[in-house]
Amino acid sequence: MAKGGRPKKKLQVPSARVAEQKRTGNPSSLLPSSSSSDERICWRFTHLDREGPWGLAPLDHEKIQALIVDMVKFENQTIHELFHQGEWPGKCHDVAQLPNRVALDRLTELGLPDMTKIWKLRIGGPGRLWGFLVGHVFHIIWWDPGHEVWPSELKNT
């Protein structure tokens, strides 16, 4: 008997025979352009900077939803379409050239001081998603809504 004197409920588990007969289908057939999915961007959040100034914690629910909607749009594009067509929507930078000392220090604090390249995706106006690209996997480090990690140089100043 469970606490409180009530009998425990027994869960019914289907026999293995039922599971063997179940059709699971081919998940890759549900993906758009599945034949080239290994060329399309996908996301990892393992290295997301949760403590620094460019994490997701300050975002409210609506801003996070908007960011995810924009990220989903990128999933239909190949790495070549995103990063090798000029500066839009993505670009690679040398980490050593980062003009923001706080960003460089954060990489060290995150245990990523050996990374030599950092990639950005433009989202909206000033917003930038920063991370490392390994194959077709974008390892997200920062969401920079104010374009602070690598500020634009003002022309004619």
VENWOMO-V867656 format. One record per pair of residues at least 12 apart in sequence whose ideal C-beta (glycine too) atoms are under 6 Angstrom apart, sorted by the first residue. I is the first residue (numbers start at 1). J is the second residue. If there is no record, write none. Layout:
i->I j->J
i->I j->J
This chain:
i->39 j->78
i->39 j->136
i->40 j->78
i->41 j->74
i->41 j->136
i->41 j->138
i->42 j->137
i->43 j->138
i->44 j->137
i->44 j->139
i->45 j->140
i->47 j->139
i->47 j->141
i->48 j->140
i->49 j->106
i->49 j->110
i->49 j->141
i->49 j->142
i->52 j->106
i->54 j->142
i->54 j->143
i->54 j->144
i->56 j->143
i->70 j->123
i->79 j->136
i->89 j->121
i->89 j->122
i->90 j->121
i->91 j->120
i->92 j->117
i->92 j->119
i->93 j->118
i->95 j->115
i->95 j->116
i->95 j->118
i->100 j->149
i->103 j->149
i->115 j->132
i->119 j->131
i->119 j->133
i->126 j->146
i->126 j->147
i->127 j->145
i->128 j->144
i->128 j->147
i->129 j->143
i->130 j->142
i->130 j->144
i->130 j->149
